[in-house]
């Protein structure tokens, strides 16, 4: 019974953003800077960063902190960014006209961002 209580205390709180219009490798660069920081420090870092990827991660991290305070009644001041997963999403396939009647493919990549925060 004590083991079950410990598992309930260490709940991973997460939020997921799907099909975001940014290549995953560009988002991973910004995500590495945020892992291990407290939630408020990470939000401040992302808010004042000029990258588009920072704005996407900010939205998902803000959603995770709102989940922690509303759904799990946790204190956000003690929460830390535990993990950030940036996975590849589907690609929008477009074509650009080229010489001799050919067409070059243009792949517009998307990503899924999963943020896990913990105490």
DSSP file (Angstrom, degrees, kcal/mol; ACC not computed):
  #  RESIDUE AA STRUCTURE BP1 BP2  ACC     N-H-->O    O-->H-N    N-H-->O    O-->H-N    TCO  KAPPA ALPHA  PHI   PSI    X-CA   Y-CA   Z-CA
    1    1 A X     >        0   0    0      0, 0.0     4,-1.7     0, 0.0     5,-0.1   0.000 360.0 360.0 360.0 -36.5    0.0    0.0    0.0
    2    2 A X  H  >  +     0   0    0      1,-0.2     4,-2.0     2,-0.2     5,-0.1   0.861 360.0  55.1 -66.4 -34.2    2.9    2.4    0.7
    3    3 A X  H  > S+     0   0    0      1,-0.2     4,-1.9     2,-0.2    -1,-0.2   0.898 105.8  51.2 -65.7 -39.7    4.3    1.6   -2.7
    4    4 A X  H  > S+     0   0    0      1,-0.2     4,-1.6     2,-0.2    -1,-0.2   0.877 108.5  52.1 -64.5 -36.8    1.0    2.7   -4.4
    5    5 A X  H  X S+     0   0    0     -4,-1.7     4,-1.6     1,-0.2    -1,-0.2   0.897 108.1  51.1 -66.8 -39.7    1.0    5.9   -2.4
    6    6 A X  H  X S+     0   0    0     -4,-2.0     4,-1.7     1,-0.2    -1,-0.2   0.886 107.8  53.0 -64.2 -38.6    4.6    6.7   -3.6
    7    7 A X  H  < S+     0   0    0     -4,-1.9    -1,-0.2     1,-0.2    -2,-0.2   0.870 108.6  49.7 -65.5 -35.7    3.6    6.1   -7.2
    8    8 A X  H  < S+     0   0    0     -4,-1.6     3,-0.4     1,-0.2    -1,-0.2   0.828 107.8  54.6 -71.8 -30.5    0.7    8.5   -6.9
    9    9 A X  H  < S+     0   0    0     -4,-1.6     2,-1.1     1,-0.2    -2,-0.2   0.863 103.6  56.0 -71.0 -35.0    2.9   11.2   -5.4
   10   10 A X  S  < S+     0   0    0     -4,-1.7     2,-0.4    -5,-0.1    -1,-0.2  -0.538  76.0 163.3 -98.3  68.6    5.4   11.1   -8.2
   11   11 A X        -     0   0    0     -2,-1.1     2,-0.6    -3,-0.4   108,-0.2  -0.722  36.0-134.0 -88.1 131.4    3.1   11.8  -11.1
   12   12 A X        -     0   0    0     -2,-0.4     2,-0.5   106,-0.1   106,-0.2  -0.765  19.5-153.9 -83.5 122.9    4.6   12.9  -14.4
   13   13 A X  E     +A  117   0A   0    104,-2.1   104,-3.1    -2,-0.6     2,-0.3  -0.854  22.3 175.3-100.4 129.5    2.6   15.9  -15.7
   14   14 A X  E     -A  116   0A   0     -2,-0.5     2,-0.3   102,-0.2   102,-0.2  -0.900  24.1-166.5-136.7 161.2    2.7   16.3  -19.4
   15   15 A X  E     -A  115   0A   0    100,-1.8   100,-2.6    -2,-0.3     2,-0.4  -0.986  13.6-153.1-143.1 147.1    1.4   18.3  -22.3
   16   16 A X  E     -A  114   0A   0     -2,-0.3     2,-0.5    98,-0.2    98,-0.2  -0.978   6.8-165.4-128.2 132.9    1.6   17.4  -26.0
   17   17 A X  E     -A  113   0A   0     96,-3.0    96,-2.8    -2,-0.4     2,-0.3  -0.981  20.6-163.1-113.2 125.1    1.5   19.7  -29.0
   18   18 A X  E     +     0   0A   0     -2,-0.5    94,-0.2    94,-0.2    71,-0.0  -0.812  57.1   8.8-116.0 151.3    0.9   17.9  -32.3
   19   19 A X  E    S+     0   0A   0     -2,-0.3     2,-0.4     1,-0.2    -1,-0.2   0.872  73.7 173.5  55.4  46.7    1.4   18.8  -36.0
   20   20 A X  E     -A  111   0A   0     91,-2.7     2,-2.2    -3,-0.3    91,-1.8  -0.713  38.1-119.7 -86.4 133.2    3.4   22.0  -35.3
   21   21 A X  S    S+     0   0    0     -2,-0.4     2,-0.3    89,-0.2    89,-0.2  -0.436  78.5  92.7 -80.5  74.1    4.8   23.5  -38.5
   22   22 A X  S    S-     0   0    0     -2,-2.2    -2,-0.1    86,-0.1     2,-0.1  -0.940  81.9-101.1-158.4 138.9    8.5   23.4  -37.7
   23   23 A X    >>  -     0   0    0     -2,-0.3     4,-1.4     1,-0.1     3,-0.7  -0.391  30.9-128.6 -63.5 140.6   11.1   20.8  -38.5
   24   24 A X  H 3> S+     0   0    0     86,-0.4     4,-2.3     1,-0.2     5,-0.1   0.821 104.2  59.7 -63.8 -31.5   11.9   18.7  -35.5
   25   25 A X  H 3> S+     0   0    0      1,-0.2     4,-0.9     2,-0.2    -1,-0.2   0.845 105.7  48.7 -67.7 -30.9   15.7   19.2  -35.7
   26   26 A X  H <> S+     0   0    0     -3,-0.7     4,-0.8     2,-0.2    -1,-0.2   0.843 111.9  49.0 -73.5 -33.2   15.3   23.0  -35.3
   27   27 A X  H  X S+     0   0    0     -4,-1.4     4,-2.1     1,-0.2     3,-0.4   0.869 103.8  60.3 -73.2 -35.9   13.0   22.5  -32.3
   28   28 A X  H  X S+     0   0    0     -4,-2.3     4,-1.8     1,-0.2    -1,-0.2   0.819  96.5  61.5 -61.7 -31.2   15.4   20.1  -30.6
   29   29 A X  H  X S+     0   0    0     -4,-0.9     4,-0.5     1,-0.2    -1,-0.2   0.921 111.2  38.0 -61.4 -44.1   18.1   22.8  -30.5
   30   30 A X  H >X S+     0   0    0     -4,-0.8     3,-0.7    -3,-0.4     4,-0.5   0.834 110.8  60.5 -76.1 -32.3   15.9   25.0  -28.3
   31   31 A X  H >X S+     0   0    0     -4,-2.1     4,-1.2     1,-0.2     3,-1.0   0.843  96.6  60.7 -66.0 -32.8   14.5   22.1  -26.3
   32   32 A X  H 3< S+     0   0    0     -4,-1.8    -1,-0.2     1,-0.2    -2,-0.2   0.804  99.6  57.0 -63.6 -28.5   18.0   21.1  -25.1
   33   33 A X  H << S+     0   0    0     -3,-0.7    -1,-0.2    -4,-0.5    -2,-0.2   0.696 107.8  46.9 -74.8 -18.5   18.4   24.5  -23.5
   34   34 A X  H X< S+     0   0    0     -3,-1.0     3,-1.9    -4,-0.5    47,-0.3   0.726  80.6 107.6 -99.4 -25.0   15.3   24.1  -21.3
   35   35 A X  T 3< S+     0   0    0     -4,-1.2    47,-0.2     1,-0.3     3,-0.1  -0.327  86.3  18.6 -62.5 131.6   15.7   20.6  -19.9
   36   36 A X  T 3  S+     0   0    0     45,-2.3    -1,-0.3     1,-0.3     2,-0.1   0.268  97.2 116.6  94.2 -10.3   16.5   20.6  -16.2
   37   37 A X  S <  S-     0   0    0     -3,-1.9    44,-2.8     1,-0.1    -1,-0.3  -0.481  74.6 -98.1 -85.3 159.5   15.4   24.2  -15.5
   38   38 A X  B  >  -B   80   0A   0     42,-0.2     4,-2.6    -2,-0.1    42,-0.3  -0.437  39.1-111.2 -69.3 155.3   12.6   25.2  -13.2
   39   39 A X  H  > S+     0   0    0     40,-2.0     4,-2.5    37,-0.3     5,-0.2   0.892 115.7  48.4 -60.7 -43.3    9.4   25.8  -15.0
   40   40 A X  H  > S+     0   0    0     36,-0.3     4,-2.1    39,-0.3    -1,-0.2   0.895 112.7  48.3 -67.4 -38.6    9.3   29.6  -14.4
   41   41 A X  H  > S+     0   0    0      2,-0.2     4,-2.4     1,-0.2    -1,-0.2   0.909 112.3  49.7 -65.2 -41.0   12.9   30.0  -15.5
   42   42 A X  H  X S+     0   0    0     -4,-2.6     4,-2.5     2,-0.2    -2,-0.2   0.903 109.8  50.5 -65.2 -40.9   12.3   28.0  -18.6
   43   43 A X  H  X S+     0   0    0     -4,-2.5     4,-2.4    -5,-0.2    -1,-0.2   0.905 111.4  48.7 -63.5 -40.6    9.2   30.0  -19.5
   44   44 A X  H  X S+     0   0    0     -4,-2.1     4,-1.6     2,-0.2    -2,-0.2   0.912 111.6  49.4 -64.5 -41.9   11.2   33.2  -19.1
   45   45 A X  H  < S+     0   0    0     -4,-2.4     4,-0.3     1,-0.2    -2,-0.2   0.914 115.2  43.7 -62.8 -42.9   14.0   31.9  -21.3
   46   46 A X  H >< S+     0   0    0     -4,-2.5     3,-0.8     1,-0.2    -2,-0.2   0.851 108.4  58.0 -73.0 -33.9   11.5   30.9  -24.0
   47   47 A X  H 3< S+     0   0    0     -4,-2.4    -1,-0.2     1,-0.2    -2,-0.2   0.881 112.6  39.0 -64.0 -38.1    9.4   34.0  -23.8
   48   48 A X  T 3< S+     0   0    0     -4,-1.6     2,-0.4    -5,-0.2    -1,-0.2   0.322  91.2 104.8 -99.0   8.7   12.4   36.3  -24.6
   49   49 A X    <   -     0   0    0     -3,-0.8     6,-0.0    -4,-0.3    -3,-0.0  -0.727  66.1-142.4 -87.1 139.1   14.1   34.1  -27.2
   50   50 A X        +     0   0    0     -2,-0.4    -1,-0.1     4,-0.1     2,-0.1   0.512  64.8 109.6 -81.5  -2.7   13.6   35.2  -30.8
   51   51 A X     >  -     0   0    0      1,-0.1     4,-1.0    -5,-0.1    -2,-0.1  -0.402  67.5-138.8 -76.8 148.8   13.2   31.7  -32.3
   52   52 A X  H  > S+     0   0    0      1,-0.2     4,-1.6     2,-0.2     3,-0.2   0.852 106.4  58.5 -68.7 -34.8    9.9   30.5  -33.6
   53   53 A X  H  > S+     0   0    0      1,-0.2     4,-2.4     2,-0.2     5,-0.2   0.841  99.6  57.6 -64.7 -32.1   10.7   27.1  -32.0
   54   54 A X  H  > S+     0   0    0      1,-0.2     4,-2.3     2,-0.2    -1,-0.2   0.878 104.6  51.7 -65.1 -37.0   10.9   28.8  -28.6
   55   55 A X  H  X S+     0   0    0     -4,-1.0     4,-1.8     2,-0.2    -1,-0.2   0.882 110.0  48.9 -67.0 -37.6    7.4   30.1  -29.0
   56   56 A X  H  X S+     0   0    0     -4,-1.6     4,-1.6     2,-0.2    -2,-0.2   0.927 113.7  45.1 -67.7 -44.6    6.1   26.6  -29.8
   57   57 A X  H  X S+     0   0    0     -4,-2.4     4,-2.8     1,-0.2     5,-0.2   0.870 109.2  58.2 -66.3 -36.1    7.8   25.1  -26.8
   58   58 A X  H  X S+     0   0    0     -4,-2.3     4,-2.7     1,-0.2     5,-0.2   0.918 105.1  49.7 -58.7 -45.3    6.6   27.9  -24.6
   59   59 A X  H  X S+     0   0    0     -4,-1.8     4,-1.8     1,-0.2    -1,-0.2   0.909 113.9  44.3 -62.3 -42.5    3.0   27.2  -25.5
   60   60 A X  H  X S+     0   0    0     -4,-1.6     4,-2.0     2,-0.2    -1,-0.2   0.903 114.8  48.3 -70.9 -40.2    3.3   23.5  -24.7
   61   61 A X  H  X S+     0   0    0     -4,-2.8     4,-2.2     2,-0.2    -2,-0.2   0.885 110.5  51.7 -66.8 -38.6    5.3   24.1  -21.4
   62   62 A X  H  X S+     0   0    0     -4,-2.7     4,-1.9    -5,-0.2    -1,-0.2   0.885 109.3  50.9 -63.7 -38.6    2.7   26.7  -20.3
   63   63 A X  H  X S+     0   0    0     -4,-1.8     4,-2.1    -5,-0.2    -2,-0.2   0.888 108.9  51.3 -65.2 -39.6    0.0   24.1  -21.0
   64   64 A X  H  X S+     0   0    0     -4,-2.0     4,-2.0     2,-0.2    -2,-0.2   0.893 109.9  49.0 -65.6 -39.3    1.9   21.5  -18.9
   65   65 A X  H  X S+     0   0    0     -4,-2.2     4,-2.0     2,-0.2    -1,-0.2   0.870 110.5  50.9 -68.6 -35.0    2.2   24.0  -16.0
   66   66 A X  H  X S+     0   0    0     -4,-1.9     4,-2.5     2,-0.2     5,-0.4   0.875 108.8  52.2 -67.3 -36.9   -1.5   24.8  -16.2
   67   67 A X  H  X>S+     0   0    0     -4,-2.1     4,-1.6     1,-0.2     5,-1.3   0.894 108.6  51.7 -62.9 -39.6   -2.2   21.0  -16.1
   68   68 A X  H  <5S+     0   0    0     -4,-2.0     6,-2.6     3,-0.2     4,-0.3   0.913 115.8  38.6 -64.5 -43.4   -0.1   20.7  -13.0
   69   69 A X  H  <5S+     0   0    0     -4,-2.0    -2,-0.2     4,-0.2    -1,-0.2   0.885 126.6  32.6 -78.3 -37.6   -1.9   23.5  -11.1
   70   70 A X  H  <5S+     0   0    0     -4,-2.5    -3,-0.2    -5,-0.2    -2,-0.2   0.932 128.1  29.8 -86.5 -48.7   -5.4   22.8  -12.2
   71   71 A X  T  <5S+     0   0    0     -4,-1.6    -3,-0.2    -5,-0.4    -2,-0.1   0.873 134.5  25.3 -82.9 -37.6   -5.7   19.0  -12.7
   72   72 A X  S   <S-     0   0    0     -5,-1.3    -3,-0.2    -4,-0.3    -1,-0.1   0.466  93.1-131.1-108.8  -3.6   -3.1   17.8  -10.1
   73   73 A X        +     0   0    0     -6,-0.3    -4,-0.2     1,-0.2     2,-0.2   0.890  51.8 155.6  53.7  45.7   -3.2   20.7   -7.6
   74   74 A X        -     0   0    0     -6,-2.6     2,-0.7    -7,-0.1    -1,-0.2  -0.658  51.5-107.8 -98.7 156.7    0.6   20.9   -7.6
   75   75 A X    >   -     0   0    0     -2,-0.2     3,-1.1     1,-0.2     4,-0.2  -0.773  23.9-158.1 -84.8 116.9    2.8   24.0   -6.8
   76   76 A X  G >  S+     0   0    0     -2,-0.7     3,-1.2     1,-0.2   -37,-0.3   0.744  84.5  71.2 -70.7 -23.3    4.3   25.1  -10.1
   77   77 A X  G 3  S+     0   0    0      1,-0.3    -1,-0.2   -38,-0.1   -37,-0.1   0.781 102.2  43.8 -65.4 -25.1    7.1   27.0   -8.3
   78   78 A X  G <  S+     0   0    0     -3,-1.1    -1,-0.3   -40,-0.1     2,-0.2   0.414  91.2 110.5 -98.5   1.9    8.7   23.6   -7.3
   79   79 A X    <   -     0   0    0     -3,-1.2   -40,-2.0    -4,-0.2     2,-0.4  -0.514  48.9-161.8 -82.6 146.4    8.2   22.0  -10.7
   80   80 A X  E     -BC  38 118A   0     38,-3.3    38,-2.5   -42,-0.3     2,-0.8  -0.952  29.4-108.7-126.3 143.6   11.2   21.2  -13.0
   81   81 A X  E     + C   0 117A   0    -44,-2.8   -45,-2.3    -2,-0.4    36,-0.2  -0.634  41.2 177.0 -71.9 111.3   11.2   20.4  -16.7
   82   82 A X  E     -     0   0A   0     34,-2.0     2,-0.3    -2,-0.8    35,-0.2   0.949  56.1  -5.7 -85.4 -54.9   12.1   16.7  -16.7
   83   83 A X  E     - C   0 116A   0     33,-1.8    33,-2.9   -48,-0.1     2,-0.4  -0.985  49.0-163.0-143.3 150.6   12.0   15.7  -20.3
   84   84 A X  E     - C   0 115A   0     -2,-0.3     2,-0.5    31,-0.2    31,-0.2  -0.971  11.1-166.2-134.1 121.3   11.1   17.1  -23.7
   85   85 A X  E     - C   0 114A   0     29,-2.8    29,-2.8    -2,-0.4     2,-0.5  -0.914   3.3-169.8-106.5 131.4   10.5   14.8  -26.6
   86   86 A X  E     - C   0 113A   0     -2,-0.5     2,-0.3    27,-0.2    27,-0.2  -0.940  15.9-178.8-121.1 106.9   10.4   16.2  -30.2
   87   87 A X  E     - C   0 112A   0     25,-2.7    25,-2.5    -2,-0.5     2,-0.3  -0.684  31.6 -99.6-106.9 158.2    9.2   13.6  -32.6
   88   88 A X  E     - C   0 111A   0     -2,-0.3    23,-0.3    23,-0.2     2,-0.1  -0.568  38.5-166.3 -78.0 135.5    8.7   13.8  -36.4
   89   89 A X  E     -     0   0A   0     21,-2.5    21,-0.2    -2,-0.3   -65,-0.1  -0.279  37.2 -59.8-103.3-166.3    5.2   14.4  -37.6
   90   90 A X  E     -     0   0A   0     -2,-0.1    20,-0.6    19,-0.1     2,-0.4  -0.332  52.5-124.2 -74.5 161.8    3.6   14.1  -41.0
   91   91 A X  E     - C   0 109A   0     18,-0.2     2,-0.6    -3,-0.1    18,-0.2  -0.885   5.9-135.4-111.8 138.9    5.0   16.1  -44.0
   92   92 A X  E     - C   0 108A   0     16,-2.9    16,-3.0    -2,-0.4     2,-0.6  -0.826  26.4-147.4 -86.6 124.6    3.1   18.4  -46.2
   93   93 A X  E     + C   0 107A   0     -2,-0.6     2,-0.3    14,-0.2    14,-0.2  -0.853  25.7 165.1-104.1 119.4    4.2   17.6  -49.8
   94   94 A X  E     - C   0 106A   0     12,-2.9    12,-3.6    -2,-0.6     2,-0.4  -0.812  23.8-137.0-123.7 164.8    4.3   20.4  -52.3
   95   95 A X  E     - C   0 105A   0     -2,-0.3     2,-0.4    10,-0.3    10,-0.2  -0.977   5.2-155.7-131.0 142.6    6.0   20.7  -55.7
   96   96 A X  E     - C   0 104A   0      8,-3.0     8,-3.1    -2,-0.4     2,-0.0  -0.952  28.8-113.7-115.5 129.8    7.9   23.5  -57.3
   97   97 A X  E     - C   0 103A   0     -2,-0.4     6,-0.2     6,-0.2     2,-0.2  -0.351  40.5-178.0 -65.7 144.3    8.2   23.8  -61.1
   98   98 A X    >   -     0   0    0      4,-2.6     3,-0.8     1,-0.1     4,-0.2  -0.704  33.1 -59.5-133.8 179.8   11.6   23.2  -62.5
   99   99 A X  G >  S+     0   0    0     -2,-0.2     3,-1.3     1,-0.2    -1,-0.1  -0.233 112.9  21.9 -66.6 153.9   13.4   23.2  -65.9
  100  100 A X  G 3  S-     0   0    0      1,-0.3    -1,-0.2     2,-0.0     3,-0.1   0.767 132.1 -63.8  60.8  30.7   12.3   21.0  -68.7
  101  101 A X  G <  S+     0   0    0     -3,-0.8    -1,-0.3     1,-0.2    -2,-0.2   0.627 100.1 135.1  75.9  12.9    8.8   20.5  -67.3
  102  102 A X    <   -     0   0    0     -3,-1.3    -4,-2.6    -4,-0.2     2,-0.4  -0.349  45.5-138.8 -88.0 172.9   10.0   18.7  -64.2
  103  103 A X  E     - C   0  97A   0     -6,-0.2     2,-0.4    -2,-0.1    -6,-0.2  -0.998   4.7-147.5-135.4 132.5    8.8   19.3  -60.7
  104  104 A X  E     - C   0  96A   0     -8,-3.1    -8,-3.0    -2,-0.4     2,-0.2  -0.819  24.3-122.7 -96.2 135.4   10.9   19.4  -57.5
  105  105 A X  E     - C   0  95A   0     -2,-0.4     2,-0.5   -10,-0.2   -10,-0.3  -0.547  19.1-160.3 -77.0 142.7    9.4   18.1  -54.3
  106  106 A X  E     - C   0  94A   0    -12,-3.6   -12,-2.9    -2,-0.2     2,-0.7  -0.992   5.6-157.5-120.1 122.1    9.2   20.5  -51.3
  107  107 A X  E     - C   0  93A   0     -2,-0.5     2,-0.8   -14,-0.2   -14,-0.2  -0.886   1.7-162.4-104.8 112.7    8.7   18.7  -48.0
  108  108 A X  E     - C   0  92A   0    -16,-3.0   -16,-2.9    -2,-0.7     2,-0.1  -0.839  21.8-148.4 -95.5 108.9    7.2   21.0  -45.3
  109  109 A X  E     - C   0  91A   0     -2,-0.8     2,-0.3   -18,-0.2   -18,-0.2  -0.428  14.8-167.2 -86.0 150.5    7.9   19.1  -42.1
  110  110 A X  E     -     0   0A   0    -20,-0.6   -21,-2.5   -89,-0.2   -86,-0.4  -0.834   5.1-157.8-125.9 167.0    5.9   19.1  -38.8
  111  111 A X  E     -AC  20  88A   0    -91,-1.8   -91,-2.7    -2,-0.3     2,-0.5  -0.955  15.3-134.2-143.7 162.1    6.7   17.9  -35.3
  112  112 A X  E     - C   0  87A   0    -25,-2.5   -25,-2.7    -2,-0.3     2,-0.5  -0.983  21.2-158.5-116.0 128.1    5.1   16.7  -32.1
  113  113 A X  E     -AC  17  86A   0    -96,-2.8   -96,-3.0    -2,-0.5     2,-0.5  -0.936   7.6-173.4-111.3 125.9    6.4   18.2  -28.9
  114  114 A X  E     -AC  16  85A   0    -29,-2.8   -29,-2.8    -2,-0.5     2,-0.5  -0.982   4.2-167.9-118.3 123.4    5.8   16.4  -25.5
  115  115 A X  E     -AC  15  84A   0   -100,-2.6  -100,-1.8    -2,-0.5     2,-0.5  -0.948   1.1-169.1-113.8 128.6    6.8   18.2  -22.3
  116  116 A X  E     -AC  14  83A   0    -33,-2.9   -34,-2.0    -2,-0.5   -33,-1.8  -0.975   5.2-172.0-118.2 123.7    7.0   16.3  -19.0
  117  117 A X  E     +AC  13  81A   0   -104,-3.1  -104,-2.1    -2,-0.5     2,-0.3  -0.866   6.7 175.9-115.3 152.4    7.4   18.2  -15.8
  118  118 A X  E       C   0  80A   0    -38,-2.5   -38,-3.3    -2,-0.3  -106,-0.1  -0.927 360.0 360.0-147.9 163.9    8.1   16.8  -12.4
  119  119 A X              0   0    0     -2,-0.3   -38,-0.1   -40,-0.2  -107,-0.1   0.441 360.0 360.0 -87.4 360.0    8.7   17.8   -8.8
